[in-house]
Amino acid sequence: MGNLQSIFGQRPDVHIHHGDCNQIMLEKVLPRVRYQDYRRGLCLLDPYGLHLNWDVIRTVGEMGTIDMFLNFPIADMNRTVFWRNPEGVDEADIARMTAFWGDESWRTVVYESVPTLFGPEEQKTDNETVAEAFRERLRKVAKFSNVPEPIPMRNTTGAIVYYLFFASPKPVAQNIVTDIFNKYRNRGAS
């Protein structure tokens, strides 16, 4: 943070906040971008793992004044929560996932009941299913009217590390971002 402070700290139009991003976004940042004040904003949410709360995402969507990019941390979700045997997942990780998703509906997205010889079993769905469900959640619950298909972001071995989502109240913004996403969509895929 010291480097950021040294680069931008003297500008009167730049505000650097220290603390929990969830609290700071809701209490200090988002109230400055209100429709009644004729303000618009661009927000990049790049959580470290599952440390972003749904309240921030939902508030941004309901405001109708902010275009949002969100790094959806699917690799962290798979590593800490979306296990093939969900009974072994730590309760704190489940709570973080629920806070990120906004409720426990993520469970019915991530695990589906599959018939077997011994009766139905819970089976983990794929990353694309989870990403599409979150996309629908951005539309229907957070009230973003324009949410194009996210772009998978891959590591050097081609594994998806996160999905980059864009959500906006404006269709023109979606059109621009969709063109950019489509240009890079399959980069790094095997």
Solvent accessible surface area in square Angstrom, and as a share of the most:
residue,aa,sasa,rsa
1,M,118,0.53
2,G,57,0.55
3,N,109,0.56
4,L,77,0.38
5,Q,77,0.34
6,S,85,0.55
7,I,104,0.53
8,F,72,0.30
9,G,24,0.23
10,Q,165,0.73
11,R,115,0.42
12,P,126,0.79
13,D,92,0.48
14,V,45,0.26
15,H,97,0.43
16,I,38,0.19
17,H,60,0.27
18,H,124,0.56
19,G,68,0.65
20,D,81,0.42
21,C,63,0.38
22,N,14,0.07
23,Q,100,0.44
24,I,20,0.10
25,M,26,0.11
26,L,65,0.32
27,E,106,0.48
28,K,103,0.44
29,V,46,0.26
30,L,4,0.02
31,P,60,0.38
32,R,117,0.43
33,V,23,0.13
34,R,99,0.36
35,Y,162,0.62
36,Q,117,0.52
37,D,66,0.34
38,Y,205,0.78
39,R,120,0.44
40,R,116,0.43
41,G,21,0.21
42,L,126,0.63
43,C,16,0.09
44,L,114,0.57
45,L,13,0.06
46,D,97,0.50
47,P,23,0.14
48,Y,191,0.73
49,G,15,0.15
50,L,2,0.01
51,H,91,0.41
52,L,3,0.01
53,N,53,0.27
54,W,10,0.04
55,D,64,0.33
56,V,0,0.00
57,I,0,0.00
58,R,75,0.27
59,T,34,0.20
60,V,1,0.00
61,G,5,0.05
62,E,95,0.43
63,M,44,0.20
64,G,30,0.29
65,T,2,0.01
66,I,4,0.02
67,D,22,0.11
68,M,0,0.00
69,F,47,0.20
70,L,0,0.00
71,N,19,0.10
72,F,0,0.00
73,P,12,0.08
74,I,0,0.00
75,A,29,0.22
76,D,16,0.08
77,M,0,0.00
78,N,43,0.22
79,R,154,0.56
80,T,25,0.15
81,V,2,0.01
82,F,4,0.02
83,W,100,0.35
84,R,191,0.70
85,N,91,0.47
86,P,35,0.22
87,E,147,0.66
88,G,46,0.45
89,V,10,0.06
90,D,81,0.42
91,E,132,0.59
92,A,62,0.48
93,D,29,0.15
94,I,20,0.10
95,A,62,0.48
96,R,59,0.21
97,M,0,0.00
98,T,30,0.17
99,A,42,0.33
100,F,0,0.00
101,W,3,0.01
102,G,35,0.33
103,D,58,0.30
104,E,96,0.43
105,S,47,0.30
106,W,4,0.01
107,R,88,0.32
108,T,112,0.65
109,V,30,0.17
110,V,1,0.00
111,Y,18,0.07
112,E,84,0.38
113,S,76,0.49
114,V,40,0.23
115,P,116,0.73
116,T,57,0.33
117,L,175,0.87
118,F,186,0.78
119,G,26,0.25
120,P,107,0.67
121,E,93,0.42
122,E,106,0.47
123,Q,95,0.42
124,K,40,0.17
125,T,20,0.12
126,D,76,0.40
127,N,33,0.17
128,E,97,0.43
129,T,59,0.34
130,V,1,0.01
131,A,3,0.03
132,E,71,0.32
133,A,26,0.20
134,F,0,0.00
135,R,41,0.15
136,E,51,0.23
137,R,26,0.09
138,L,0,0.00
139,R,79,0.29
140,K,136,0.58
141,V,58,0.33
142,A,0,0.00
143,K,127,0.54
144,F,3,0.01
145,S,79,0.51
146,N,18,0.09
147,V,1,0.01
148,P,6,0.04
149,E,91,0.41
150,P,7,0.05
151,I,8,0.04
152,P,21,0.13
153,M,63,0.28
154,R,73,0.26
155,N,70,0.36
156,T,146,0.85
157,T,112,0.65
158,G,11,0.11
159,A,52,0.40
160,I,29,0.15
161,V,55,0.31
162,Y,63,0.24
163,Y,9,0.03
164,L,32,0.16
165,F,0,0.00
166,F,4,0.02
167,A,0,0.00
168,S,0,0.00
169,P,32,0.20
170,K,88,0.37
171,P,84,0.53
172,V,95,0.55
173,A,15,0.12
174,Q,50,0.22
175,N,88,0.45
176,I,100,0.51
177,V,11,0.07
178,T,39,0.22
179,D,102,0.53
180,I,91,0.46
181,F,7,0.03
182,N,87,0.44
183,K,143,0.61
184,Y,81,0.31
185,R,40,0.15
186,N,117,0.60
187,R,158,0.58
188,G,49,0.47
189,A,44,0.34
190,S,144,0.93
